[in-house]
Amino acid sequence: MKSVLIQDEQMPRTAPDALVTATDVTRRYGVDGDICVKALRGVSLDVERGKLTAVMGPSGSGKSTLMHILAGLDRPNEGAVTIAGTDITGLGDTELTKLRREHIGFIFQFFNLLPMLSAEENVVLPLKLAGEKPDREWVSELTTRVGLSQRLGHRPSELSGGQQQRVAIARALVGRPTVMFADEPTGNLDSQTSAETLELLRDSVTSLGQTTVMVTHDAHAAAIADRILFLADGLIVKDLGPSTSHEILDAMEEVSRS
């Protein structure tokens, strides 16, 4: 297990093949003083092309805030974020929405499917919103790959939690995004369904080359990653390469104690 302790003055350098970069990103909520919450305190990192990066940390460490900022769903107070070479921190709302549609796929813990639409309609919704015509061959390949080919006409209420998450994964992948973000993708699933979901996520990286960032509290989920970043008090404090769930649990315990 490779472990790298990262100090404030020795943040990760940008990799030559980085698709997403953050440089000295800070995020505060509230005004200065006792009610000011410093969620991120100068985070720098890169997300390498074709890799799965997991982000872990104790509750309140800033991991969800970091993901939202990397995905353009929130803005930093200071610092910069680039996606595919574009600095997104200076974009207006319209430009940012367009960039998200072109470059970002998102998987939510609670699926966020539209109940009145069928599984297939939920999958192709991002393309419809972008004014694009779905590639039927790609949609068929993708829904078959995630095991939905027999359930495409069903609405979310007629699907199990695992099947709904499969719809969410296919929806995130349908636009062939530059980077896919997964927010606690197994947090609302049982152990067997979680394992199936993780297998799908790993396959999307291995077979499709899908760059992915996953926020998780689950060591078993993080064990599928190529890189695991640990946050504490708004800073990256540990950076691991591929690791077992036991090694990840040990690292989490170390981070929690520090």
Summary of the structure (lengths in Angstrom):
residues: 258
radius of gyration: 18.2
end to end distance: 19.5
largest distance: 56.0
contacts: 830
relative contact order: 0.19
helix: 36%
strand: 25%
